[in-house]
Amino acid sequence: MSSSLSRRHFLAGATCVAAAAVAGGVFGAGTAQAAPSTYTPDWNSVDQHPPAPEWFQDAKFGIYFHWGVFSVPAYESEWYPRNMYNAGSNANQHHIATYGQPSAWPYHNFINGAQDLAGNFVKFAPKLKSAGGNFDPDEWAQLFVDAGARFAGPVAEHHDGFSMWDSQVNEWNSVNKGPGLNLLQLFSTAIRAKGLKLLVAMHHAYNFNGYYEYAPAQTDPSLKKLYGQLGSAAENQLWYDKLKEVIDRAQPDILWQDFKLDAIDETQRLNFLSYYYNQANSWGREVVATFKDGLDNKGEVFDYERGGPADITTPYWLTDDSISSSSWCYTQGIGYYTIQQMLHSFIDRVSKNGNMLLNIAPMADGTIPQAQKDILLGIGDHLKRFGESLYGTRAWAVYGEGPTKMGGGSFTTPHAGTAQDIRFTRNKADNTLYATVLGWPGGSLTIKTLSSDRINLSSLTSVKLLGTTAGTYIDLPAPVQSSSGLTVTLPSSAPYSANAYVLKLAFSGTIPGLLPAAGAVAFTDVNYTGNSAVFAVGDYTAADLTAAGLGTDTISSLRPSPGYQVTGYSGDNFTGTSWTFTADNPDLRVTGNNDQITSLRVQFNPATYFRITNVTDGLALDSGGNVASGSNLKQWTWDGSPNLQWQAVSVADGYYKLVNRTNGMVADGWGATTDGSPARQAAWNGGPNQQWKITNRGGSYSIANRTTGLVLDGGGNSASGSVTKQWTYGSSTNLLWTFTAL
């Protein structure tokens, strides 16, 4: 993991939200291409691998653990093997004071065993309880079950190069050295015995790509192998050979990999993927390969480290997070997040179409500290009681509502929610909606998302509160829907203690289509019934409509969100007769185009003014008023001023001009080429400097200049009056904006 080294290794756009994501509330997968019976080591072949099988999407929660040689010093983090060699660093000074100079007391002493300066013998040598020690893999596996995990497994090799199995290609392994135990086999056996899917985590791509940057050059061939100094060709082969051993020995259901796959030879990456998928075929199992970089997000699952997206995101994704903000492995004085922080962030991630893999940090002797157990059991308590709202569910049309914003990319802190925060999930049959409230709201709760102007709830048959034990329910009075939302009457005080409370909304048919806050929703039947799909701003061909679950020539009614317009075309690729809609149309038969739309465009209505708000700082894009041409664009606290109001007018090729209401000038990239350059404004001249690509990123948008390629940047938690800048697009919410019709 990267907890001790700042890095941003994300794939720009690799996990962007699919533009048309929801069909009847279901993420439309379209017609899946049949997986090949034999994979070959090329992208065309491995890209056909189904990345997230149904069992994985049903599982939601997994556990793994950073435990190994680096747990012995128990200082700072799991990056101790690297940092102990970095002269002047805290780890280096600690090492010198505790063990001696790294040149005389190297990292591999923790593997082979040696005395520290105080005369204590130190070594990574956990003993099984059956041999008089504290390590019991069966107890670990039972804890994972009690925590509600559906998959679990070890970090089988971290960046330090120590293999936790009986490797034949790496003599630095847990059977030949250290504990003398085949740890991977012990964990695999214990975890599978509890009915859990097996995850194996491999971090070894970084072993020879920077981790031992400060370690001295080795002359011994064996030590060269441990410290990643064999040379590029040998290292790349060893990277693959280790994975092949893990696949053959453990047959993992999930093979998780950390960053720096982009530094591995492409040939070896493809060799790994094709070998893993072919072996899985021979086992008769559906498997998952994850990545942070170096793969193409088609046959594999993208993993957000310590975070997740700000909104619902496709394709299906994973996050790995840790119960501690300070370290992934056990250290003296390690601190922990609260149960609420971990549970609520987990619920949030499920609502956004993802799974969570949670890391714990056992002590070197195999003891799991009680504080860590408490966090796991707190999550397990919720899942045991209310698991029907999470296991086997799918994301709905929106993830939730409330003041607490979570996610926004990797390296975003988990937050506890409030009684005003709600997260939605739905069952796979699409006739039950779950609303999880992240606190007790008192005697009444209004779910604003379910307002009468956004959803028709005539098919709602009941609203119940999930009871304190699984499968029990508390009946509630009939709710009342208005333009403000759906108001549910609850007991005046919580009927039981919980870290979150779940409402179950049952419908006589499928959950009705929800009018999105932005974009449009189309239906296969008149009066907003039948299958539906939500479309953000963008262009949708016949193939896109099919992928969204509608198909071509099926749209019979549609609802644009306020401020948006839909143009349907009788031909594919936006050809043939066209019809433009700026308001709800319950029956396209009236206008003569029922079941004739083959492709469509969703755009901003050029007659509408919008408030354009930065996701991070909440400030609105501001012209500053009647200013001179070339003046910088700024940001300001929303006060309704026309200085803060903008039209988004389509110009050509999917680009827009942003026109200010006060001065009539347009946003201008001004030919900027460097990150941090200000965005400006000028009279419209039609140049590409004044044209912007507005790209949906899951309920919010990036706004990229046609000339510079840079996107509008709020700059972080900026003060009112700050300059709006331009920046290379990345994962930060500083680069995302929402459009609110006025």
Number of C-alpha atoms within 10 A of each C-alpha: 21 17 17 15 9 8 9 12 16 20 17 11 11 16 23 18 21 19 23 25 26 26 27 27 27 23 25 21 15 16 11 9 9 9 15 14 9 14 24 16 17 15 18 11 17 25 19 17 24 19 23 21 14 11 13 24 20 17 20 26 27 25 27 24 21 25 26 32 27 25 25 22 25 19 21 21 24 30 24 24 25 21 25 24 24 18 12 11 12 15 22 21 18 17 24 19 13 13 22 16 16 18 11 10 16 18 23 19 19 23 23 16 15 16 14 18 13 9 9 10 11 17 23 24 23 20 18 16 12 9 8 8 14 17 21 18 19 16 13 19 25 16 18 25 22 18 24 25 26 22 24 28 28 22 21 25 25 26 25 26 23 27 29 29 26 23 20 12 14 18 17 24 25 25 17 19 20 23 20 17 20 17 21 23 16 14 23 24 16 21 26 15 13 14 12 21 22 27 28 24 24 23 21 28 27 23 25 27 18 13 20 25 16 14 20 13 13 15 9 8 10 14 16 15 23 24 25 28 22 18 11 14 11 12 20 20 13 20 24 22 18 19 19 17 16 24 20 13 15 17 21 23 21 20 21 22 21 21 22 20 20 15 15 21 18 17 12 17 22 20 18 19 26 22 22 24 26 18 19 19 17 11 10 9 14 18 26 23 22 22 22 23 20 18 23 16 21 16 22 24 25 27 29 24 24 23 23 34 29 25 24 28 26 23 22 23 26 26 22 21 29 25 24 19 15 18 25 27 28 30 22 11 10 18 15 17 18 18 19 21 18 26 25 27 23 25 25 34 29 28 29 29 26 30 26 28 23 21 23 24 26 22 22 25 19 22 15 19 13 9 13 20 17 14 22 25 20 22 23 21 18 20 21 17 17 23 17 19 25 24 19 18 26 27 28 28 26 22 22 23 16 17 11 13 17 21 23 20 21 21 20 18 19 26 20 21 25 18 17 17 23 29 25 27 32 27 21 15 12 20 18 23 25 25 23 27 26 26 22 24 19 13 12 14 18 19 21 19 22 20 21 16 14 19 19 18 17 10 14 20 12 16 23 20 21 22 18 18 12 14 11 13 16 15 13 15 11 14 16 13 21 13 13 14 19 19 18 19 17 21 14 11 10 14 13 9 10 17 19 21 23 25 22 21 18 20 19 12 14 19 27 23 27 26 26 21 19 25 27 28 27 28 25 23 20 18 16 26 20 19 22 26 29 28 28 30 23 18 19 24 18 20 17 21 25 18 22 27 23 24 18 21 19 18 28 24 25 28 27 27 23 21 24 24 23 28 17 25 23 20 19 17 16 20 13 13 12 16 14 13 16 18 16 17 19 17 19 18 14 9 9 10 20 18 17 20 26 26 26 27 22 23 26 28 22 18 11 17 23 25 24 24 25 28 23 20 19 21 25 29 30 28 30 21 15 12 14 13 14 15 17 22 21 22 26 23 17 18 9 11 15 18 22 27 25 29 24 24 18 18 12 9 8 16 21 23 27 25 24 25 19 17 19 19 25 25 29 30 29 19 17 21 15 12 14 17 20 21 26 24 25 21 16 17 10 10 10 17 20 27 28 29 19 23 20 23 23 21 22 23 24 24 24 24 28 20 18 19 20 27 27 29 29 30 21 15 14 17 14 16 16 18 23 24 24 28 24 18 20 18 23 20 23 24 27 29 28 20 21 16 20 12
